[in-house]
Amino acid sequence: MRARPLTLIQDDLVDYDEAMEHMTDLVGQRQSDARPDTLWLLSHPSVFTVGRRTPMTHLPDPSRGIPVVETGRGGQLTYHGPGQLVGYLIVKLGEDQGIVDYVREVELRLVEALGKLGLPAERRDTPPGSELLTGVWTAETGRKIVSIGMRQSRGVTSHGFALNVDGDLSPWNWAVACGMPDVDMTSIKRELGTASMDEVRTAVAAAFEAS
């Protein structure tokens, strides 16, 4: 894996719409070379986000009271909430690397971070004709722990990943996550019995060479 040092930005809880505005600004800065490659770590209040291909039947019942927001990233429905670490990646790719290649790199870096935290994990290849298995899965229990949805515009990536640390997993069961009705979403706390958001942030930043 190539060296790719990133500039690190860290925030706590940021409203999703506000984060999208700021991410768009960061992307514009990177496209004009006004800032370096960047990793922005944060969390969101509870929200479901959907990609352009998300079927209506995958959406949660409105009575749950959690907003559903359409987003421009790839992928299908995902959930964000407190206790989840979100990472937005604003990276200018080389001419020899496309967005799919970079998503593979993101998966491998997150597998490395989880391994350092004592949780063996893996990425998966998608069988022909299946829903994309983008993300990271626990090696021992086979549960999904990281969702990834990204896009590329004028050579610069946006959006990123969501790693479940110690938040409430119930909302994942109120909709069809990642286009996979049978997916079992998990968290570091569920797998290991304990989790520290500070330790996870440190491990993730290190895996992405971000400071």
N, C-alpha and C positions, 0 to 999 in steps of 0.2 A: 504494500500500500504506500502510495506516494506521501511525502511529507507535505502537510498543508496547514501551517499555523493559522489560527483564527484569533481575531479580537473578541474578547468576551464582554457581553453586557448582561447584567443580572437584575431582575426585578422580582417582586413577590406576586401579588394578585393583580392582574391587569384585565380590564373588560375586553372582551373579544373584539368588538368593533374598533375600540381605541387601538388595540394591538395591530389590527389590520392596517389602519391608517399609518401607524408608525413604521410597520414593516414595508409598506409601499414606499415610504420616504427613504428608508434604508436601501431598498433595491435601486431606487433612482440614483442615490449617491454612489452606489457600487458600479452602476452602469457607466457613470461619468468619471469613475476612478477617484471620486472625492472621499472614499473611505475604503479600508481594507476588507478582506473577507471576514465575516462576522458570524458568531454564534450568540443568539439572544435566548437566555434561559429565563423562564417565567412560569406562572400558572394562571389559570382563568377561573372565574366563577362558573357555575354549572351551565353548560350549553352543549347542544348537539350541533355538529356541523356536517353538511352534506355536500358531496361533489355533484357534478352535473349529470352523472349517470345513475344517481341514487333513485331507485323506484319509490313511489309514494307508499307502497306497502311496507317499506322498511322503516318508515318514520314512527316515532313514539306517539302514543295517545296524548293529545293536547292537555288532557286533565292532569298529566304529571306536572305541568307547570314549568317545564324547562324549555327555554327558547330553542327554536331550530333556525339556524342561519345557513344560507347558501354561501358557498365559498368557491374560489377559483382554482383550488388545488386539485391534484389528481386523487384518485381513491373514492371510496364511498363514505357511508355514514360513520362518524366517530363521535366520541363523547369527551368533553373536557370538564374538569372540575377541580376543586381544592384537593391537595394531596397527590396531584399528578404533575410531573415535570414536563413542560413543553419546551422544545428547542426549535427556534426558527433559524434557518441557515441561509445566509445571504452570501453566496459564493460565486465568483466568476470562474466558469469552467474553461478549460483549455479546448482548443479545436479538436483534440483527439478524444474528448470525453463528453458524452451526452448525459441527459438527466437520468436515464435508466442506470448507466454506469455509476453515477454518483449516489443514487439510492442504494445500490449494492454496497458502496463504501460506507454509507451511513449505517446500514445494518451491521456491518462488520465492526465498526467502531463502537456501537452500542453493545454488541456481543462481548467485546473486550471490556467495556465498563462494567457490565453485569458480572463477568467472571471475576474481576477485581473485588467486587462486592460479595463474592461467595455464592453467586447464583449462575450455574452453567446455563448457557443459552445458545441459540442457533438461528441462522436465517434459513429460509426454505426456498427451493426452486418450485415454480408453478408448473404442474402437469398440463399438457396441452388440453385446451378447452375448459380449464377450471378457472374459478375466480382467483384473481391475483393473490398470491401468498406473500405480499410485501409486508415487512415488519420483522419482529423478533419474537421467538417462542422459547419457552423454558425447555431445556433439554430432557429433564427427568419426567416432568408431568405433562408436557406437550400442550401447555396453555399459552395463549398469546399475551405478551406483556408490553409490547411496544407497537403502536400504530404509526405508519409513515404515509404521508401524502405530500407531494412536492410538485412544483412546476418550474419551468425555465422560461425566461423572457429576455431577449437580446443578450443571451449568453450568461445570465445571472439567475441563480436559483432563488426560490422563496418557499415559504411554508416550511415544513420539517417533520418533527416526530413528537409523539406523546408517550411518555414512560410512566406507567402506573406505579406509584411509590407506596403510599399508605392511605389513599382516599377510599371513599365509599364506592364499591363496585356495583351496587344495585342498579344504577341507571343503565349500565351496559345491557341489562336484561330486559329493558323496556323498549328496545328497538332492535333492528337487525344490524349488528356491528360489522363493518368491513365487508358487507355483502355476503356474509357467511352465517346463515341461521344457526348453525351448530357450534360456532366458535365459543370457547370458554376463556373469557378474559380474566386475567389475574394481575396481581401486584407483587412487589417485593415483599411487602408485609405478609401477604397470604402465603407466599412460598417459604419465607424464612422465619416467620413469626414475629419479626421486628424490622423496622426500617427507620433510617434517619435521612430526612430530606437534605440536610447539609452534606452528609457523606455522599449521597447520590449525586448532588450537584458537583462536588469535587471530582468524583470519579468520571462523570460524563465530560466535564471540562477537560480533564487530563487526556481522555481518549480522543478528543477532537483537537488536541494541541492548542487549546484556547486559554488565553490569559489576558 
